Amino acid sequence: MLKKLRDGPAMRNRILACIAESPGIHMNDAANQLDVAWNTLGHHVRRMETKTQLITRKVANRTELYPAGMSQVVQALVSVLRDPKCTRVLKEIHEAHPDVRGVYEMRDKLGMSLKVTLKHVNRLLDDELVVKIGTSRPRYKSNVPRELASKYLGTQPHKLPP
């Protein structure tokens, strides 16, 4: 049978609860978790986005959902943490000594191909979580604030001895 026509507020509350429980959840995953059609979820998300009740973020070909008020840096970190390889690259750059790392070093240390390492470094550059130093053989430095790194990555950058 047909559901109630005016269940919009209840559905939007369910969506907000889902996003609060799992920030950065992808639209497909949210639709599955809430047991609603993707286009129904899309309709409610668009309505809520115009009322600034939530934030959407496109990553590759997927849409991620975040609670309103979450900073862009935290959104980027949460998004990166959903990808284990990208997380490993970010941790490697963040923990590098003396605070910079090149892709060849990361490739060797992480056991990834150069192409995969560069893909993740470029994503981190796009999200402004790392900065590029130099041009011919660039090195990369973490741009993640220390308090966020310790909270989300569980790491602190190495400190140079005095």
C-alpha positions as CSV (number, residue, x, y, z in Angstrom):
1,M,0.0,0.0,0.0
2,L,0.9,3.7,-0.2
3,K,2.8,5.2,2.7
4,K,1.6,8.3,4.3
5,L,2.1,11.3,2.0
6,R,3.3,13.6,4.8
7,D,6.1,11.5,6.3
8,G,8.8,14.0,5.1
9,P,9.8,15.3,8.5
10,A,10.0,11.8,10.0
11,M,12.2,10.7,7.0
12,R,14.4,13.7,7.3
13,N,14.9,13.0,11.0
14,R,15.9,9.4,10.1
15,I,18.4,10.8,7.6
16,L,19.9,13.2,10.0
17,A,20.2,10.5,12.6
18,C,21.9,8.2,10.1
19,I,24.4,11.0,9.1
20,A,25.1,11.8,12.7
21,E,25.9,8.2,13.4
22,S,28.1,7.8,10.4
23,P,29.4,11.1,9.0
24,G,30.5,10.9,5.4
25,I,28.2,8.0,4.6
26,H,27.6,7.6,0.8
27,M,24.2,8.1,-0.6
28,N,23.8,4.5,-1.7
29,D,24.9,3.2,1.7
30,A,22.4,5.6,3.5
31,A,19.6,4.5,1.2
32,N,20.3,0.8,2.0
33,Q,20.6,1.5,5.7
34,L,17.4,3.5,5.8
35,D,15.6,1.0,3.5
36,V,14.4,3.7,1.0
37,A,14.8,4.2,-2.7
38,W,17.9,6.2,-3.8
39,N,15.8,8.8,-5.5
40,T,13.6,9.3,-2.4
41,L,16.7,9.8,-0.4
42,G,18.0,12.2,-3.0
43,H,14.8,14.3,-2.9
44,H,15.0,14.6,0.9
45,V,18.8,15.4,0.8
46,R,18.3,18.2,-1.7
47,R,15.5,19.7,0.4
48,M,17.6,19.5,3.5
49,E,20.7,20.9,1.8
50,T,18.8,24.0,0.7
51,K,17.7,24.5,4.3
52,T,21.4,23.9,5.4
53,Q,20.5,21.0,7.5
54,L,23.3,18.9,6.0
55,I,26.2,19.1,3.7
56,T,26.9,17.0,0.5
57,R,30.3,16.5,-0.9
58,K,31.2,14.8,-4.2
59,V,34.2,12.5,-4.1
60,A,34.9,10.8,-7.5
61,N,31.5,9.6,-8.6
62,R,29.9,9.3,-5.1
63,T,28.1,11.7,-2.9
64,E,29.0,11.8,0.8
65,L,26.6,13.2,3.4
66,Y,27.8,15.2,6.5
67,P,26.0,17.0,9.3
68,A,25.6,20.7,9.0
69,G,28.4,22.7,10.6
70,M,31.2,20.2,10.0
71,S,34.3,22.0,8.8
72,Q,35.8,21.2,5.4
73,V,39.0,19.9,6.9
74,V,37.1,17.5,9.1
75,Q,35.0,16.4,6.1
76,A,38.1,15.8,4.1
77,L,39.7,13.8,7.0
78,V,36.6,11.7,7.5
79,S,36.4,11.0,3.7
80,V,40.1,10.0,3.6
81,L,39.6,7.6,6.6
82,R,37.0,5.7,4.6
83,D,39.7,4.7,2.2
84,P,42.4,2.5,3.9
85,K,45.1,3.1,1.3
86,C,44.6,6.9,1.3
87,T,44.7,6.8,5.1
88,R,48.0,5.0,5.0
89,V,49.5,7.6,2.6
90,L,48.3,10.5,4.8
91,K,49.7,8.9,7.9
92,E,53.0,8.3,6.2
93,I,53.2,12.0,5.1
94,H,52.1,13.2,8.5
95,E,54.6,11.0,10.4
96,A,57.5,11.8,8.0
97,H,60.7,12.9,9.4
98,P,61.8,15.8,9.0
99,D,58.2,16.5,8.1
100,V,58.4,16.0,4.3
101,R,58.2,12.8,2.1
102,G,58.5,12.1,-1.6
103,V,56.3,9.7,-3.6
104,Y,59.1,7.2,-4.3
105,E,59.9,6.9,-0.6
106,M,56.2,6.4,0.2
107,R,55.8,3.9,-2.6
108,D,58.7,1.8,-1.3
109,K,57.7,2.1,2.4
110,L,54.0,1.4,1.8
111,G,54.4,-1.3,-0.8
112,M,52.1,0.4,-3.3
113,S,52.6,1.0,-6.9
114,L,53.7,4.5,-8.0
115,K,50.4,5.0,-9.8
116,V,48.3,4.2,-6.7
117,T,50.5,6.3,-4.4
118,L,50.2,9.3,-6.8
119,K,46.5,8.8,-7.0
120,H,46.1,9.1,-3.2
121,V,48.6,12.0,-2.9
122,N,46.7,13.9,-5.6
123,R,43.4,13.3,-3.7
124,L,45.1,14.6,-0.5
125,L,46.4,17.6,-2.4
126,D,42.9,18.3,-3.8
127,D,41.5,18.1,-0.3
128,E,44.3,20.4,0.9
129,L,45.4,17.9,3.6
130,V,48.9,18.0,2.2
131,V,51.0,20.6,0.5
132,K,53.5,20.1,-2.4
133,I,57.0,21.3,-1.9
134,G,59.1,21.7,-5.1
135,T,58.4,20.8,-8.7
136,S,60.9,18.4,-10.4
137,R,60.9,15.8,-7.5
138,P,58.2,17.2,-5.3
139,R,58.0,16.3,-1.6
140,Y,54.8,16.5,0.4
141,K,54.1,17.9,3.9
142,S,51.1,17.4,6.1
143,N,48.7,20.3,6.3
144,V,46.5,18.6,9.0
145,P,46.3,20.6,12.2
146,R,48.0,18.6,15.1
147,E,44.8,18.4,17.2
148,L,42.8,16.9,14.3
149,A,45.7,14.5,13.4
150,S,45.8,13.2,16.9
151,K,42.0,12.8,17.1
152,Y,41.4,11.3,13.6
153,L,44.7,9.7,12.7
154,G,45.9,8.9,16.2
155,T,49.4,10.3,15.3
156,Q,51.7,13.1,16.1
157,P,54.4,14.3,13.6
158,H,57.9,13.5,14.6
159,K,59.7,16.3,16.4
160,L,63.2,17.2,15.5
161,P,65.7,16.8,18.4
162,P,66.8,20.2,19.9
